[in-house]
Amino acid sequence: EAFIDDAHTLINELKETIAKNDLDKIKGIAHAIKGASAGIGAVRLMEKALMLEEMIKSHDTNRSQEIVKEIEIEFQKLLDLHM
């Protein structure tokens, strides 16, 4: 339950931060999502967050919005399983 609340908040922050193109904050949020996901065994969500984190580290922002959408999809899948 705590993971769901935290992840939901982080994903909303991520969407806002992507719109502002704040790369350092995007990287930090992706890292937080990655860690939280790993902690509960949500491998696909963790992989998407890692992908976003690595893209931002290499200043490759071309697909960042697409990856954020994929993170949202993976999170929704977790919600669907949890309900």
PDB file of N, CA, C and O in Angstrom:
ATOM      1  N   GLU A   1       0.824  -1.202   0.000  1.00  0.00           N
ATOM      2  CA  GLU A   1       0.000   0.000   0.000  1.00  0.00           C
ATOM      3  C   GLU A   1       0.865   1.262   0.000  1.00  0.00           C
ATOM      4  O   GLU A   1       0.598   2.200  -0.751  1.00  0.00           O
ATOM      5  N   ALA A   2       1.893   1.283   0.835  1.00  0.00           N
ATOM      6  CA  ALA A   2       2.780   2.453   0.884  1.00  0.00           C
ATOM      7  C   ALA A   2       3.482   2.636  -0.456  1.00  0.00           C
ATOM      8  O   ALA A   2       3.654   3.760  -0.928  1.00  0.00           O
ATOM      9  N   PHE A   3       3.888   1.518  -1.066  1.00  0.00           N
ATOM     10  CA  PHE A   3       4.544   1.612  -2.373  1.00  0.00           C
ATOM     11  C   PHE A   3       3.619   2.271  -3.384  1.00  0.00           C
ATOM     12  O   PHE A   3       4.047   3.134  -4.151  1.00  0.00           O
ATOM     13  N   ILE A   4       2.366   1.874  -3.389  1.00  0.00           N
ATOM     14  CA  ILE A   4       1.416   2.406  -4.370  1.00  0.00           C
ATOM     15  C   ILE A   4       1.254   3.914  -4.199  1.00  0.00           C
ATOM     16  O   ILE A   4       1.268   4.663  -5.176  1.00  0.00           O
ATOM     17  N   ASP A   5       1.101   4.351  -2.955  1.00  0.00           N
ATOM     18  CA  ASP A   5       0.972   5.790  -2.707  1.00  0.00           C
ATOM     19  C   ASP A   5       2.229   6.542  -3.126  1.00  0.00           C
ATOM     20  O   ASP A   5       2.160   7.572  -3.797  1.00  0.00           O
ATOM     21  N   ASP A   6       3.384   6.006  -2.717  1.00  0.00           N
ATOM     22  CA  ASP A   6       4.654   6.659  -3.054  1.00  0.00           C
ATOM     23  C   ASP A   6       4.886   6.687  -4.560  1.00  0.00           C
ATOM     24  O   ASP A   6       5.274   7.713  -5.119  1.00  0.00           O
ATOM     25  N   ALA A   7       4.648   5.558  -5.207  1.00  0.00           N
ATOM     26  CA  ALA A   7       4.881   5.479  -6.650  1.00  0.00           C
ATOM     27  C   ALA A   7       3.930   6.401  -7.402  1.00  0.00           C
ATOM     28  O   ALA A   7       4.324   7.051  -8.370  1.00  0.00           O
ATOM     29  N   HIS A   8       2.695   6.457  -6.962  1.00  0.00           N
ATOM     30  CA  HIS A   8       1.723   7.344  -7.612  1.00  0.00           C
ATOM     31  C   HIS A   8       2.197   8.793  -7.529  1.00  0.00           C
ATOM     32  O   HIS A   8       2.142   9.521  -8.520  1.00  0.00           O
ATOM     33  N   THR A   9       2.659   9.214  -6.358  1.00  0.00           N
ATOM     34  CA  THR A   9       3.183  10.569  -6.165  1.00  0.00           C
ATOM     35  C   THR A   9       4.403  10.803  -7.047  1.00  0.00           C
ATOM     36  O   THR A   9       4.512  11.839  -7.704  1.00  0.00           O
ATOM     37  N   LEU A  10       5.318   9.840  -7.061  1.00  0.00           N
ATOM     38  CA  LEU A  10       6.539   9.983  -7.865  1.00  0.00           C
ATOM     39  C   LEU A  10       6.226  10.075  -9.353  1.00  0.00           C
ATOM     40  O   LEU A  10       6.836  10.872 -10.066  1.00  0.00           O
ATOM     41  N   ILE A  11       5.293   9.280  -9.819  1.00  0.00           N
ATOM     42  CA  ILE A  11       4.948   9.300 -11.242  1.00  0.00           C
ATOM     43  C   ILE A  11       4.307  10.637 -11.614  1.00  0.00           C
ATOM     44  O   ILE A  11       4.586  11.182 -12.682  1.00  0.00           O
ATOM     45  N   ASN A  12       3.463  11.162 -10.749  1.00  0.00           N
ATOM     46  CA  ASN A  12       2.890  12.488 -11.012  1.00  0.00           C
ATOM     47  C   ASN A  12       3.975  13.559 -11.043  1.00  0.00           C
ATOM     48  O   ASN A  12       3.964  14.436 -11.906  1.00  0.00           O
ATOM     49  N   GLU A  13       4.913  13.485 -10.098  1.00  0.00           N
ATOM     50  CA  GLU A  13       6.043  14.420 -10.094  1.00  0.00           C
ATOM     51  C   GLU A  13       6.866  14.274 -11.366  1.00  0.00           C
ATOM     52  O   GLU A  13       7.317  15.263 -11.945  1.00  0.00           O
ATOM     53  N   LEU A  14       7.054  13.036 -11.792  1.00  0.00           N
ATOM     54  CA  LEU A  14       7.837  12.768 -12.990  1.00  0.00           C
ATOM     55  C   LEU A  14       7.199  13.418 -14.209  1.00  0.00           C
ATOM     56  O   LEU A  14       7.893  14.030 -15.023  1.00  0.00           O
ATOM     57  N   LYS A  15       5.890  13.291 -14.339  1.00  0.00           N
ATOM     58  CA  LYS A  15       5.197  13.902 -15.483  1.00  0.00           C
ATOM     59  C   LYS A  15       5.352  15.422 -15.470  1.00  0.00           C
ATOM     60  O   LYS A  15       5.583  16.035 -16.512  1.00  0.00           O
ATOM     61  N   GLU A  16       5.225  16.019 -14.302  1.00  0.00           N
ATOM     62  CA  GLU A  16       5.391  17.474 -14.192  1.00  0.00           C
ATOM     63  C   GLU A  16       6.822  17.888 -14.521  1.00  0.00           C
ATOM     64  O   GLU A  16       7.046  18.893 -15.197  1.00  0.00           O
ATOM     65  N   THR A  17       7.776  17.115 -14.043  1.00  0.00           N
ATOM     66  CA  THR A  17       9.188  17.440 -14.234  1.00  0.00           C
ATOM     67  C   THR A  17       9.608  17.254 -15.681  1.00  0.00           C
ATOM     68  O   THR A  17      10.425  18.020 -16.191  1.00  0.00           O
ATOM     69  N   ILE A  18       9.061  16.248 -16.348  1.00  0.00           N
ATOM     70  CA  ILE A  18       9.338  16.044 -17.773  1.00  0.00           C
ATOM     71  C   ILE A  18       8.891  17.275 -18.554  1.00  0.00           C
ATOM     72  O   ILE A  18       9.590  17.736 -19.456  1.00  0.00           O
ATOM     73  N   ALA A  19       7.730  17.798 -18.202  1.00  0.00           N
ATOM     74  CA  ALA A  19       7.208  18.979 -18.900  1.00  0.00           C
ATOM     75  C   ALA A  19       8.131  20.181 -18.730  1.00  0.00           C
ATOM     76  O   ALA A  19       8.225  21.032 -19.614  1.00  0.00           O
ATOM     77  N   LYS A  20       8.812  20.242 -17.588  1.00  0.00           N
ATOM     78  CA  LYS A  20       9.734  21.354 -17.310  1.00  0.00           C
ATOM     79  C   LYS A  20      11.146  21.072 -17.821  1.00  0.00           C
ATOM     80  O   LYS A  20      11.994  21.964 -17.844  1.00  0.00           O
ATOM     81  N   ASN A  21      11.391  19.830 -18.230  1.00  0.00           N
ATOM     82  CA  ASN A  21      12.692  19.403 -18.746  1.00  0.00           C
ATOM     83  C   ASN A  21      13.820  19.596 -17.724  1.00  0.00           C
ATOM     84  O   ASN A  21      14.931  19.986 -18.083  1.00  0.00           O
ATOM     85  N   ASP A  22      13.522  19.320 -16.451  1.00  0.00           N
ATOM     86  CA  ASP A  22      14.505  19.417 -15.366  1.00  0.00           C
ATOM     87  C   ASP A  22      15.228  18.071 -15.258  1.00  0.00           C
ATOM     88  O   ASP A  22      14.789  17.180 -14.530  1.00  0.00           O
ATOM     89  N   LEU A  23      16.323  17.934 -15.978  1.00  0.00           N
ATOM     90  CA  LEU A  23      16.985  16.639 -16.115  1.00  0.00           C
ATOM     91  C   LEU A  23      17.465  16.064 -14.791  1.00  0.00           C
ATOM     92  O   LEU A  23      17.325  14.864 -14.556  1.00  0.00           O
ATOM     93  N   ASP A  24      18.029  16.900 -13.918  1.00  0.00           N
ATOM     94  CA  ASP A  24      18.506  16.388 -12.634  1.00  0.00           C
ATOM     95  C   ASP A  24      17.361  15.826 -11.803  1.00  0.00           C
ATOM     96  O   ASP A  24      17.493  14.767 -11.189  1.00  0.00           O
ATOM     97  N   LYS A  25      16.249  16.530 -11.785  1.00  0.00           N
ATOM     98  CA  LYS A  25      15.102  16.064 -11.006  1.00  0.00           C
ATOM     99  C   LYS A  25      14.492  14.813 -11.639  1.00  0.00           C
ATOM    100  O   LYS A  25      14.082  13.897 -10.926  1.00  0.00           O
ATOM    101  N   ILE A  26      14.431  14.769 -12.966  1.00  0.00           N
ATOM    102  CA  ILE A  26      13.918  13.573 -13.656  1.00  0.00           C
ATOM    103  C   ILE A  26      14.760  12.364 -13.269  1.00  0.00           C
ATOM    104  O   ILE A  26      14.233  11.301 -12.940  1.00  0.00           O
ATOM    105  N   LYS A  27      16.074  12.545 -13.315  1.00  0.00           N
ATOM    106  CA  LYS A  27      16.986  11.448 -12.975  1.00  0.00           C
ATOM    107  C   LYS A  27      16.757  10.983 -11.539  1.00  0.00           C
ATOM    108  O   LYS A  27      16.736   9.781 -11.272  1.00  0.00           O
ATOM    109  N   GLY A  28      16.584  11.927 -10.612  1.00  0.00           N
ATOM    110  CA  GLY A  28      16.353  11.580  -9.214  1.00  0.00           C
ATOM    111  C   GLY A  28      15.047  10.839  -8.996  1.00  0.00           C
ATOM    112  O   GLY A  28      14.994   9.876  -8.231  1.00  0.00           O
ATOM    113  N   ILE A  29      13.999  11.282  -9.662  1.00  0.00           N
ATOM    114  CA  ILE A  29      12.697  10.619  -9.528  1.00  0.00           C
ATOM    115  C   ILE A  29      12.747   9.226 -10.145  1.00  0.00           C
ATOM    116  O   ILE A  29      12.222   8.273  -9.570  1.00  0.00           O
ATOM    117  N   ALA A  30      13.373   9.105 -11.310  1.00  0.00           N
ATOM    118  CA  ALA A  30      13.505   7.788 -11.948  1.00  0.00           C
ATOM    119  C   ALA A  30      14.270   6.839 -11.032  1.00  0.00           C
ATOM    120  O   ALA A  30      13.925   5.663 -10.916  1.00  0.00           O
ATOM    121  N   HIS A  31      15.306   7.354 -10.386  1.00  0.00           N
ATOM    122  CA  HIS A  31      16.100   6.545  -9.461  1.00  0.00           C
ATOM    123  C   HIS A  31      15.237   6.088  -8.277  1.00  0.00           C
ATOM    124  O   HIS A  31      15.326   4.936  -7.850  1.00  0.00           O
ATOM    125  N   ALA A  32      14.414   6.982  -7.756  1.00  0.00           N
ATOM    126  CA  ALA A  32      13.538   6.637  -6.632  1.00  0.00           C
ATOM    127  C   ALA A  32      12.508   5.580  -7.036  1.00  0.00           C
ATOM    128  O   ALA A  32      12.240   4.649  -6.277  1.00  0.00           O
ATOM    129  N   ILE A  33      11.939   5.726  -8.218  1.00  0.00           N
ATOM    130  CA  ILE A  33      10.975   4.734  -8.711  1.00  0.00           C
ATOM    131  C   ILE A  33      11.666   3.388  -8.898  1.00  0.00           C
ATOM    132  O   ILE A  33      11.116   2.342  -8.554  1.00  0.00           O
ATOM    133  N   LYS A  34      12.864   3.429  -9.441  1.00  0.00           N
ATOM    134  CA  LYS A  34      13.632   2.200  -9.655  1.00  0.00           C
ATOM    135  C   LYS A  34      13.853   1.473  -8.329  1.00  0.00           C
ATOM    136  O   LYS A  34      13.627   0.267  -8.236  1.00  0.00           O
ATOM    137  N   GLY A  35      14.290   2.200  -7.314  1.00  0.00           N
ATOM    138  CA  GLY A  35      14.556   1.589  -6.014  1.00  0.00           C
ATOM    139  C   GLY A  35      13.308   1.035  -5.353  1.00  0.00           C
ATOM    140  O   GLY A  35      13.321  -0.074  -4.819  1.00  0.00           O
ATOM    141  N   ALA A  36      12.236   1.803  -5.388  1.00  0.00           N
ATOM    142  CA  ALA A  36      10.982   1.356  -4.781  1.00  0.00           C
ATOM    143  C   ALA A  36      10.441   0.126  -5.502  1.00  0.00           C
ATOM    144  O   ALA A  36       9.932  -0.800  -4.869  1.00  0.00           O
ATOM    145  N   SER A  37      10.552   0.122  -6.811  1.00  0.00           N
ATOM    146  CA  SER A  37      10.068  -1.010  -7.615  1.00  0.00           C
ATOM    147  C   SER A  37      10.873  -2.267  -7.329  1.00  0.00           C
ATOM    148  O   SER A  37      10.319  -3.358  -7.197  1.00  0.00           O
ATOM    149  N   ALA A  38      12.179  -2.100  -7.237  1.00  0.00           N
ATOM    150  CA  ALA A  38      13.040  -3.244  -6.941  1.00  0.00           C
ATOM    151  C   ALA A  38      12.694  -3.826  -5.577  1.00  0.00           C
ATOM    152  O   ALA A  38      12.730  -5.041  -5.380  1.00  0.00           O
ATOM    153  N   GLY A  39      12.360  -2.948  -4.640  1.00  0.00           N
ATOM    154  CA  GLY A  39      12.050  -3.379  -3.284  1.00  0.00           C
ATOM    155  C   GLY A  39      10.832  -4.281  -3.179  1.00  0.00           C
ATOM    156  O   GLY A  39      10.730  -5.074  -2.243  1.00  0.00           O
ATOM    157  N   ILE A  40       9.910  -4.171  -4.124  1.00  0.00           N
ATOM    158  CA  ILE A  40       8.719  -5.035  -4.086  1.00  0.00           C
ATOM    159  C   ILE A  40       8.724  -6.072  -5.213  1.00  0.00           C
ATOM    160  O   ILE A  40       7.764  -6.825  -5.371  1.00  0.00           O
ATOM    161  N   GLY A  41       9.793  -6.106  -5.983  1.00  0.00           N
ATOM    162  CA  GLY A  41       9.894  -7.093  -7.054  1.00  0.00           C
ATOM    163  C   GLY A  41       9.146  -6.735  -8.323  1.00  0.00           C
ATOM    164  O   GLY A  41       8.826  -7.614  -9.123  1.00  0.00           O
ATOM    165  N   ALA A  42       8.863  -5.454  -8.516  1.00  0.00           N
ATOM    166  CA  ALA A  42       8.174  -4.996  -9.733  1.00  0.00           C
ATOM    167  C   ALA A  42       9.225  -4.770 -10.821  1.00  0.00           C
ATOM    168  O   ALA A  42       9.612  -3.636 -11.105  1.00  0.00           O
ATOM    169  N   VAL A  43       9.668  -5.855 -11.411  1.00  0.00           N
ATOM    170  CA  VAL A  43      10.818  -5.839 -12.310  1.00  0.00           C
ATOM    171  C   VAL A  43      10.585  -4.972 -13.543  1.00  0.00           C
ATOM    172  O   VAL A  43      11.462  -4.193 -13.919  1.00  0.00           O
ATOM    173  N   ARG A  44       9.440  -5.089 -14.168  1.00  0.00           N
ATOM    174  CA  ARG A  44       9.202  -4.311 -15.396  1.00  0.00           C
ATOM    175  C   ARG A  44       9.199  -2.813 -15.121  1.00  0.00           C
ATOM    176  O   ARG A  44       9.752  -2.033 -15.897  1.00  0.00           O
ATOM    177  N   LEU A  45       8.583  -2.414 -14.025  1.00  0.00           N
ATOM    178  CA  LEU A  45       8.570  -1.004 -13.655  1.00  0.00           C
ATOM    179  C   LEU A  45       9.988  -0.537 -13.341  1.00  0.00           C
ATOM    180  O   LEU A  45      10.393   0.556 -13.735  1.00  0.00           O
ATOM    181  N   MET A  46      10.732  -1.371 -12.631  1.00  0.00           N
ATOM    182  CA  MET A  46      12.119  -1.052 -12.312  1.00  0.00           C
ATOM    183  C   MET A  46      12.943  -0.875 -13.589  1.00  0.00           C
ATOM    184  O   MET A  46      13.734   0.062 -13.697  1.00  0.00           O
ATOM    185  N   GLU A  47      12.757  -1.771 -14.547  1.00  0.00           N
ATOM    186  CA  GLU A  47      13.509  -1.697 -15.805  1.00  0.00           C
ATOM    187  C   GLU A  47      13.193  -0.416 -16.577  1.00  0.00           C
ATOM    188  O   GLU A  47      14.092   0.206 -17.142  1.00  0.00           O
ATOM    189  N   LYS A  48      11.931  -0.024 -16.601  1.00  0.00           N
ATOM    190  CA  LYS A  48      11.545   1.216 -17.305  1.00  0.00           C
ATOM    191  C   LYS A  48      12.160   2.429 -16.612  1.00  0.00           C
ATOM    192  O   LYS A  48      12.650   3.344 -17.273  1.00  0.00           O
ATOM    193  N   ALA A  49      12.133   2.433 -15.282  1.00  0.00           N
ATOM    194  CA  ALA A  49      12.725   3.547 -14.535  1.00  0.00           C
ATOM    195  C   ALA A  49      14.233   3.598 -14.756  1.00  0.00           C
ATOM    196  O   ALA A  49      14.804   4.679 -14.904  1.00  0.00           O
ATOM    197  N   LEU A  50      14.876   2.438 -14.780  1.00  0.00           N
ATOM    198  CA  LEU A  50      16.313   2.377 -15.054  1.00  0.00           C
ATOM    199  C   LEU A  50      16.610   2.908 -16.451  1.00  0.00           C
ATOM    200  O   LEU A  50      17.564   3.662 -16.645  1.00  0.00           O
ATOM    201  N   MET A  51      15.800   2.518 -17.410  1.00  0.00           N
ATOM    202  CA  MET A  51      15.976   2.984 -18.781  1.00  0.00           C
ATOM    203  C   MET A  51      15.904   4.514 -18.837  1.00  0.00           C
ATOM    204  O   MET A  51      16.732   5.158 -19.480  1.00  0.00           O
ATOM    205  N   LEU A  52      14.910   5.082 -18.160  1.00  0.00           N
ATOM    206  CA  LEU A  52      14.771   6.539 -18.145  1.00  0.00           C
ATOM    207  C   LEU A  52      15.969   7.186 -17.456  1.00  0.00           C
ATOM    208  O   LEU A  52      16.508   8.177 -17.948  1.00  0.00           O
ATOM    209  N   GLU A  53      16.381   6.637 -16.337  1.00  0.00           N
ATOM    210  CA  GLU A  53      17.525   7.182 -15.603  1.00  0.00           C
ATOM    211  C   GLU A  53      18.782   7.179 -16.475  1.00  0.00           C
ATOM    212  O   GLU A  53      19.509   8.172 -16.522  1.00  0.00           O
ATOM    213  N   GLU A  54      19.033   6.077 -17.157  1.00  0.00           N
ATOM    214  CA  GLU A  54      20.216   5.976 -18.023  1.00  0.00           C
ATOM    215  C   GLU A  54      20.128   6.938 -19.205  1.00  0.00           C
ATOM    216  O   GLU A  54      21.130   7.538 -19.596  1.00  0.00           O
ATOM    217  N   MET A  55      18.940   7.083 -19.770  1.00  0.00           N
ATOM    218  CA  MET A  55      18.770   8.013 -20.890  1.00  0.00           C
ATOM    219  C   MET A  55      19.093   9.437 -20.450  1.00  0.00           C
ATOM    220  O   MET A  55      19.777  10.172 -21.162  1.00  0.00           O
ATOM    221  N   ILE A  56      18.603   9.820 -19.284  1.00  0.00           N
ATOM    222  CA  ILE A  56      18.832  11.176 -18.791  1.00  0.00           C
ATOM    223  C   ILE A  56      20.309  11.375 -18.469  1.00  0.00           C
ATOM    224  O   ILE A  56      20.865  12.437 -18.749  1.00  0.00           O
ATOM    225  N   LYS A  57      20.947  10.368 -17.886  1.00  0.00           N
ATOM    226  CA  LYS A  57      22.385  10.467 -17.590  1.00  0.00           C
ATOM    227  C   LYS A  57      23.189  10.730 -18.850  1.00  0.00           C
ATOM    228  O   LYS A  57      24.183  11.456 -18.816  1.00  0.00           O
ATOM    229  N   SER A  58      22.764  10.143 -19.964  1.00  0.00           N
ATOM    230  CA  SER A  58      23.495  10.313 -21.223  1.00  0.00           C
ATOM    231  C   SER A  58      22.940  11.477 -22.052  1.00  0.00           C
ATOM    232  O   SER A  58      23.302  11.651 -23.215  1.00  0.00           O
ATOM    233  N   HIS A  59      22.057  12.272 -21.435  1.00  0.00           N
ATOM    234  CA  HIS A  59      21.452  13.447 -22.083  1.00  0.00           C
ATOM    235  C   HIS A  59      20.678  13.089 -23.350  1.00  0.00           C
ATOM    236  O   HIS A  59      20.562  13.900 -24.269  1.00  0.00           O
ATOM    237  N   ASP A  60      20.152  11.871 -23.385  1.00  0.00           N
ATOM    238  CA  ASP A  60      19.317  11.423 -24.501  1.00  0.00           C
ATOM    239  C   ASP A  60      17.860  11.559 -24.067  1.00  0.00           C
ATOM    240  O   ASP A  60      17.305  10.658 -23.438  1.00  0.00           O
ATOM    241  N   THR A  61      17.251  12.681 -24.404  1.00  0.00           N
ATOM    242  CA  THR A  61      15.884  12.941 -23.944  1.00  0.00           C
ATOM    243  C   THR A  61      14.839  12.710 -25.034  1.00  0.00           C
ATOM    244  O   THR A  61      13.661  13.007 -24.837  1.00  0.00           O
ATOM    245  N   ASN A  62      15.260  12.188 -26.172  1.00  0.00           N
ATOM    246  CA  ASN A  62      14.343  12.013 -27.304  1.00  0.00           C
ATOM    247  C   ASN A  62      13.128  11.161 -26.966  1.00  0.00           C
ATOM    248  O   ASN A  62      12.017  11.458 -27.406  1.00  0.00           O
ATOM    249  N   ARG A  63      13.331  10.111 -26.194  1.00  0.00           N
ATOM    250  CA  ARG A  63      12.239   9.177 -25.897  1.00  0.00           C
ATOM    251  C   ARG A  63      11.739   9.293 -24.461  1.00  0.00           C
ATOM    252  O   ARG A  63      10.992   8.430 -24.000  1.00  0.00           O
ATOM    253  N   SER A  64      12.135  10.334 -23.755  1.00  0.00           N
ATOM    254  CA  SER A  64      11.810  10.411 -22.327  1.00  0.00           C
ATOM    255  C   SER A  64      10.305  10.418 -22.072  1.00  0.00           C
ATOM    256  O   SER A  64       9.837   9.744 -21.154  1.00  0.00           O
ATOM    257  N   GLN A  65       9.547  11.162 -22.860  1.00  0.00           N
ATOM    258  CA  GLN A  65       8.094  11.178 -22.656  1.00  0.00           C
ATOM    259  C   GLN A  65       7.479   9.814 -22.938  1.00  0.00           C
ATOM    260  O   GLN A  65       6.546   9.389 -22.255  1.00  0.00           O
ATOM    261  N   GLU A  66       8.002   9.142 -23.934  1.00  0.00           N
ATOM    262  CA  GLU A  66       7.523   7.792 -24.260  1.00  0.00           C
ATOM    263  C   GLU A  66       7.798   6.829 -23.102  1.00  0.00           C
ATOM    264  O   GLU A  66       6.942   6.017 -22.749  1.00  0.00           O
ATOM    265  N   ILE A  67       8.985   6.921 -22.519  1.00  0.00           N
ATOM    266  CA  ILE A  67       9.338   6.042 -21.404  1.00  0.00           C
ATOM    267  C   ILE A  67       8.476   6.353 -20.184  1.00  0.00           C
ATOM    268  O   ILE A  67       8.084   5.439 -19.458  1.00  0.00           O
ATOM    269  N   VAL A  68       8.178   7.622 -19.951  1.00  0.00           N
ATOM    270  CA  VAL A  68       7.294   7.985 -18.839  1.00  0.00           C
ATOM    271  C   VAL A  68       5.916   7.355 -19.044  1.00  0.00           C
ATOM    272  O   VAL A  68       5.314   6.863 -18.090  1.00  0.00           O
ATOM    273  N   LYS A  69       5.420   7.366 -20.260  1.00  0.00           N
ATOM    274  CA  LYS A  69       4.134   6.705 -20.560  1.00  0.00           C
ATOM    275  C   LYS A  69       4.221   5.207 -20.249  1.00  0.00           C
ATOM    276  O   LYS A  69       3.288   4.624 -19.698  1.00  0.00           O
ATOM    277  N   GLU A  70       5.353   4.594 -20.610  1.00  0.00           N
ATOM    278  CA  GLU A  70       5.538   3.166 -20.341  1.00  0.00           C
ATOM    279  C   GLU A  70       5.598   2.904 -18.836  1.00  0.00           C
ATOM    280  O   GLU A  70       5.087   1.890 -18.360  1.00  0.00           O
ATOM    281  N   ILE A  71       6.220   3.816 -18.087  1.00  0.00           N
ATOM    282  CA  ILE A  71       6.250   3.702 -16.628  1.00  0.00           C
ATOM    283  C   ILE A  71       4.827   3.767 -16.084  1.00  0.00           C
ATOM    284  O   ILE A  71       4.461   2.989 -15.203  1.00  0.00           O
ATOM    285  N   GLU A  72       4.033   4.683 -16.599  1.00  0.00           N
ATOM    286  CA  GLU A  72       2.630   4.796 -16.172  1.00  0.00           C
ATOM    287  C   GLU A  72       1.862   3.509 -16.461  1.00  0.00           C
ATOM    288  O   GLU A  72       1.074   3.053 -15.633  1.00  0.00           O
ATOM    289  N   ILE A  73       2.089   2.933 -17.624  1.00  0.00           N
ATOM    290  CA  ILE A  73       1.405   1.691 -18.004  1.00  0.00           C
ATOM    291  C   ILE A  73       1.785   0.560 -17.053  1.00  0.00           C
ATOM    292  O   ILE A  73       0.919  -0.181 -16.588  1.00  0.00           O
ATOM    293  N   GLU A  74       3.078   0.429 -16.763  1.00  0.00           N
ATOM    294  CA  GLU A  74       3.529  -0.635 -15.857  1.00  0.00           C
ATOM    295  C   GLU A  74       2.966  -0.425 -14.451  1.00  0.00           C
ATOM    296  O   GLU A  74       2.590  -1.384 -13.777  1.00  0.00           O
ATOM    297  N   PHE A  75       2.911   0.829 -14.017  1.00  0.00           N
ATOM    298  CA  PHE A  75       2.337   1.122 -12.703  1.00  0.00           C
ATOM    299  C   PHE A  75       0.854   0.758 -12.681  1.00  0.00           C
ATOM    300  O   PHE A  75       0.367   0.195 -11.701  1.00  0.00           O
ATOM    301  N   GLN A  76       0.143   1.074 -13.745  1.00  0.00           N
ATOM    302  CA  GLN A  76      -1.285   0.735 -13.816  1.00  0.00           C
ATOM    303  C   GLN A  76      -1.486  -0.779 -13.770  1.00  0.00           C
ATOM    304  O   GLN A  76      -2.439  -1.262 -13.159  1.00  0.00           O
ATOM    305  N   LYS A  77      -0.600  -1.519 -14.406  1.00  0.00           N
ATOM    306  CA  LYS A  77      -0.686  -2.984 -14.349  1.00  0.00           C
ATOM    307  C   LYS A  77      -0.548  -3.468 -12.906  1.00  0.00           C
ATOM    308  O   LYS A  77      -1.252  -4.384 -12.481  1.00  0.00           O
ATOM    309  N   LEU A  78       0.366  -2.843 -12.154  1.00  0.00           N
ATOM    310  CA  LEU A  78       0.524  -3.206 -10.746  1.00  0.00           C
ATOM    311  C   LEU A  78      -0.741  -2.883  -9.952  1.00  0.00           C
ATOM    312  O   LEU A  78      -1.174  -3.669  -9.109  1.00  0.00           O
ATOM    313  N   LEU A  79      -1.321  -1.726 -10.229  1.00  0.00           N
ATOM    314  CA  LEU A  79      -2.572  -1.353  -9.552  1.00  0.00           C
ATOM    315  C   LEU A  79      -3.670  -2.363  -9.853  1.00  0.00           C
ATOM    316  O   LEU A  79      -4.412  -2.770  -8.960  1.00  0.00           O
ATOM    317  N   ASP A  80      -3.768  -2.764 -11.114  1.00  0.00           N
ATOM    318  CA  ASP A  80      -4.793  -3.728 -11.514  1.00  0.00           C
ATOM    319  C   ASP A  80      -4.614  -5.062 -10.787  1.00  0.00           C
ATOM    320  O   ASP A  80      -5.594  -5.699 -10.401  1.00  0.00           O
ATOM    321  N   LEU A  81      -3.366  -5.479 -10.604  1.00  0.00           N
ATOM    322  CA  LEU A  81      -3.095  -6.724  -9.888  1.00  0.00           C
ATOM    323  C   LEU A  81      -3.407  -6.594  -8.404  1.00  0.00           C
ATOM    324  O   LEU A  81      -3.847  -7.548  -7.763  1.00  0.00           O
ATOM    325  N   HIS A  82      -3.178  -5.417  -7.872  1.00  0.00           N
ATOM    326  CA  HIS A  82      -3.361  -5.175  -6.441  1.00  0.00           C
ATOM    327  C   HIS A  82      -4.833  -5.090  -6.053  1.00  0.00           C
ATOM    328  O   HIS A  82      -5.204  -5.405  -4.922  1.00  0.00           O
ATOM    329  N   MET A  83      -5.661  -4.666  -6.991  1.00  0.00           N
ATOM    330  CA  MET A  83      -7.086  -4.460  -6.683  1.00  0.00           C
ATOM    331  C   MET A  83      -7.830  -5.768  -6.640  1.00  0.00           C
ATOM    332  O   MET A  83      -9.037  -5.785  -6.396  1.00  0.00           O
TER     333      MET A  83
END
